[in-house]
């Protein structure tokens, strides 16, 4: 970096300095060189002893607004302070990026493996000692692994965490943190796996696996759901081709958020993405999402159907069901919500509701999928009722693509079929007599 560039960075830092009484964001970072033991054997003693000091000087020169100091031979403490949280995040990203390149010592260069413990807060969290303690705790939580742990500090921590999660979700695609799990659907009469449902998963670098019930609503609130859905469809196309190469040419169903169905731009992007593709793709949509804007939603679903996308109505019975809309949808499948399936063999009313739904769907020339099938008895009863397909933990939990291929190769669903046969005859007789 040139002296002019360093001067410019310093000017920027001064421009963003926090004036007295103004809102401020502070961050304390404890950065540890996790491969210090290996470096110590390669460096001279003086270089090893002065490594953290050298790094702190470089950080102060090259990272805007940073105040770094060595607190151990392998540990640096860095403070950042800005008027806005996004400035703080940008400075931290710049700091992390700084360690991507090897560090030179004389004629040799060495790559540093870094782990970061971070504490961040606004205004009420300006207590320096408190932030330092939280940064130390965050560093301990890394367990020496190459990752970053962030502690949000302050009375508004819950809101800060949610805001931070939203920012992380925007970056998750670029960082490769999202992936797909697949849950098979079994055709009851043929006793074969005929399709799978794609389920998006997020492996957050700090929080681990984030439940879909948390990040999907967040994506809908922030508008990230469009990019997330397009990524899911694209990945499903790729994975469907891999399945076909392994001899399993199955249709892959992707869940479409209700707010997307009335979005003309999203519909155009999806149509352009899928037109001419050989892979078998399906969309699962909830009936309530259609009711929000029925004319636009039905028009877009018809466009999807024309290019070969199979439409399934998801969670049927969980919300307000309307026959007026149901008969207009270009759907080939109707999925009965697991609410009615989990108590199928212990309730008096649920079997009647399920049986009537199956008959209704067949009258509308749709196949029926029962979600949440967890017991052989439930599978046997659904078979007696004429249900076309089942999905649930009895058949298979959501699994990775690699595990799915193994599951299909080994016919892993066979155990569920075998367990249900024992109760099939008894349930068939009881149902016919009811």
N, C-alpha and C positions, 0 to 999 in steps of 0.2 A: 504494500500500500504506500502511495506517495505521500509526501508531507502535505501537499495540497488537499488530498483526499482526507487525511487525518484532520486537517484544519476544518474541512467542511463538515465532517462528522461532529466535531466539537461544537461548531456553530449550531448545528441542528439540535444537539443536546441542550445547549443554552436556550435556544428558542422554546424548547419544550419544558424548561425548568418550571417547577411549580411555585407560583407566587404565594405569599403568605395568605392564609385563610381560604385558599382555593382547595377544591377536592383533589386528592392525590391517591395514586396507586403505588404500593411499594411491594417489592419482591426481594426475598433473600434466597440465594441459591448456594447449596453446598455441593461442589463438584469434586468427585473423587476419581483419581486415575486408577482404575481397577487392575490394570496390568503393570503396576509400579514394580512389583517383585521381579517380573521378567526384565523390565527396563533397567533396574538397578544392576543386574548382572552384566548388562551390555555397556552401560554408561560409566564414565569415571565417577569416583566418589563425589567430587565437587559438583559435577553436573547432576547427579541423582539428588544430592542434598538441596540443590538450588532449582530443581525442576518446577515445583509449585510457584516459587517466586518468579521464575522466568515466564511461566504461563500467565500469572496475574498481571505482569507488566504488558504482555501481549494483548490480553483482554482489555485492559484499560485503554490501550492505544486503538484497538480495532473494533470494539463493540460500543456503539453509541450509548452514552450515559452510564456506562458500567463503572463501578468502584470495586475492584477486586483486590484481595489480599490473601497471601499464603498463611494458613493456620496449621499446616503440617506438611511433611515432605510430599505427601500424595493428595493433599486436600486444599481446596481453594474456597474462600467465601466471597460471593459476589452480591452486591446490592444494586438494585435498579429502582428508579423512581420517576414516574411520569404522571401527567394529568389525566391520561386516559388508559384504560385497560388494554386496548388494541395496540398502543405504542409499547406497552410492557411486553405483550406477547411477541411482537415483532423483534424487539431487542433480544428476548430469550431465544427465539428461533435463530437469530443471527449468531448468538453465542454457541448454540449447539452445532450449527453449520461450520463454525470456525474449526471444530475438531475433526471434520471429515477428512482434511488433508494431513499428510504426515508432517511432523515437526522436525526441523533440521537441527542437528548437533554436529558442528564441524562438517565433515564430508559425508556423514551418515544421516539418514532420515528415519524416523520411527513413528509408527501409528499409535496414537493413544486411545485406549478404550475407556470411555467416560460413562459415569453414572451420575444422575442429578437428583438431589432432594430439594424440593422447592416449597416455599411458603409465600403466599400472596394475599394481600388484603387491601381494603380501601378505608381511608380516614381513621375509623376507630381501631383499625389494625396497625396503626402507625408505630405502636410500641416495638422498638427494635429488638429488645430482648425476647419478647414473645415470638416474633417472626423467626429469630435465630433458633429458638428451641423447636419450633415447628419444622424448620428446615432440617434440623438434626434428626427429628423423628421421621421425616419423609425419607431421608437418606438411609436410615436404618431399615425402613420398609422395603427398600430395593433389594435387600439381601445380597448385595454385591453383584447383582445382575446388570447387564447393559440396558438400563431403562430409566425412565423418569417417573418419580412419584411427586404429585402436587398436593399440598394441603391448602385448602381455601380457609382463610381465617376471618372471623368477624361475625357480627350479629346477623348479617344477611347471607350467611354461608350457603343456605339451601338455594337461594336465588342465584348466587354466584356459581354454585356447582352446576345448576341447570344451564346457565348462560355459557359456562365453559364447555359443557357437554355439547351444546349446540355448535359452538365453534369447532370442537373436535370432530363432530359429525361431518361438517363441511369438508374437512381435510381427510376424512377416513378413506374415501375412494382413492385419492391420489397416493395415500400411504399404503394401500393394499390391505387395509384392516378388515374389509368386508369379505365374506365368503358365503357360500350356499350349502345348506343341508337339504337332504331330500327324504321325503316320506312316501313310501310306496302305497298304491291303491291296488287291491286285489279284486279281480273279477270272481264273484262267488261261484257262478255255475262252471266256469272254465278252470277255476282254482289256479289262476295265473296272475302275475303282476302285469297290468296293462298300461299303467301310467304312474307318474310320480308328481308330488307337489314340491315346488322349490320354496324354501324358507330362508330368508335373508338373516344372516348372523353378523354380529359386530364384535370383534375381539379388540377391545379398547386397550391401549398399551399400559394404562394405569389401573383400570377397573376390571380388567379381564372381560369375560363375556357379558355384554349388556343385554338384558332381556328385551325381546322385540316389543313387548308392551310398553317399554320406556322410550326406545329411540324411534319407533315408527310414529307415534303421536307427535314427538318432538320434530321429526322430519316434516310432518304435515303442517305444523305450526310455523315453521321457519321457511317453508317452500322448498326444502331440500328433497322432498319426496319425489319430485319429477326426475331429478338426476339419479336418485337412488333406484327408482323403478326402471328407468332406461338401462342402468347398469345391470340390474337383475335380469332383465329380458335378454340383454346381450350375452351375459354369462350363461343363461339357460340355453341359448342357442348353441353356444360352444360346447357345453356339457352334454347336450342332447346328441350332438354329432359324435362325441366320445363314446357315449352309450351305444350308439348305432354301430360304431366300429368294433365294439366288443360283443356284437350280436344281440343287443337289447334295444331295438328301435321303438322306444316308448315315447309317448307324449309327455311333455313337461309342462305342468301348470304353474303359472305365476300369479300371485295375488296383486290385484290392482286396487289402489286406494279409491274410496268413493269420490273424493274431491277431484280425481283425475278424469273421471268419465265424461264430464261436461267440458273439459279443456280441449278446445279445437287444435291448439298447437301441439299438445301432447299426442292427440290422436294422429295428427299428421306425421309426427316424428316416429311413432310406433309403426304406422303403415309403411313409411319409407324404410324403416329398419327391417321389417319382416317380408316385404314384398319380394318375391323371387327366391326366398330362402326355402331350402328343402326340408328343414327340420320340423318336427311336429311340436307345435307350441299351443298351449291353452291358457286362457285367462280365467281366474276365479274372481267374481265380483259379488258383493252383497246386494240383496234386493233393496235395502234401504238406501244404498248409494244411487240407485236408479231413480228412486222416488224424489230425490233432491231436485233433479232437473231431467225429467223423464224423456223429453223430446231429444235433447242433445245426447243424453246417455244412450238411448236406444239407437239413434242414428250412428253413433260411433261404434257401438257394438255390432251393428249390421255391417259396417265397413270392415271391422276386424274379421267377422265371419266370412266375408267375401274373399279375403286373402288366405283363408285356410285356418284361422285361429278358432279353436273350439272353446265355447263359452260355457262356464259352469256357474250356477247360482250357489253362493257360499252361505253358510250359517242360516239355512232356511228354517224359519220358525222361531229364531231368536229375537226378531223384531216384529214390526208390523208387516204382515204379509198381505199382498193385494193380488187377487186373481186377475184383475184388469191389467196390471203391468206384467204379471207372470206369463200370461198367454201371448204377450207382444214381444217378449225377449227371444232373440235367436239363440237360445241356450240348448245344449245337448245333455247337460248334467244338472241335477239338483242335489245339493249336499245337505242332508239333515243335520242340524246342529247337534253336537255331542251332548248338549243338555238333556236331550230326549233319549240318548243311547246309553249313557252311563247307568241309568236306573231302569233299563229296559226289562230286566228280569225280576225286578223287585217292586215295580209300580203297577197299578191296575190301569191307569189312564195312558201312560206313555206308549205301551204297545198299540193301543187303539189309534193314537195320534200318528205313530210311525206307519202303521199299516195303511191308514187313510192317505197319508202323504205319498206313499209308494204308489198307491192306486191312482192318485191325482197326477203324479209325474208321468206315469205310463200312459195315461189318457192324453197327456200333452206331448207324447212321443219323446220323453226324456228318460234317461237312465238315472238311477238313484244311487248316491254314495252316502253311506252311513259313517259319520266321523266319530272318533272316540271309542272304537271297539276295543275292549280290554279283556274280555273273558270269552272262553269257548262257548259258554251258554248264550251270550249275546250274539255271537256269530251264527250259532245254530238257529236261533230264533229268527234272525234277519234272513237267513237262507230260506226258512219256511215261509216267511212273509213275501218272498220274491224280490228282496233287495238285490240290486245288480252288482254293487261294489262296496267294499268296506275298507276303512282306513283307521289305524290306531295302533297302540302299543302292542296289542296281541300279534299283529302282523309284523310291525317293525317300527322302532323309534326313528326320528329324523337322524340321518347319518350323512357322512361325507360322500362325495362322488366315488372315491376309491372303495369305501366300505359298501356302497350301494352295488357296485359291480360285483364285488365278492358275494354279497347277499343274493344277487340275481343268479350268479353262476352256480351257487350251491343250493338254490331253491330254498332259501331260508324260511320262506313262509309255510313250508310243508308242515311244520310242527303245529301251527295254528289250525290248519285244516284237519289234521289227525286228531287233535284234542277235541274238536267240535263234533266229530262224528259220533262219539259216545253218547252225546245228549240229543243228537238230531232226531232219532226215531221217537223218543219220548215227547219232545217238544212238538214235533209234527202232529202226533196224535192228539195232544192236548189242545193245540191251536185249531185243528180241524173240528174238534168237538165243541169249541167255545163259540 
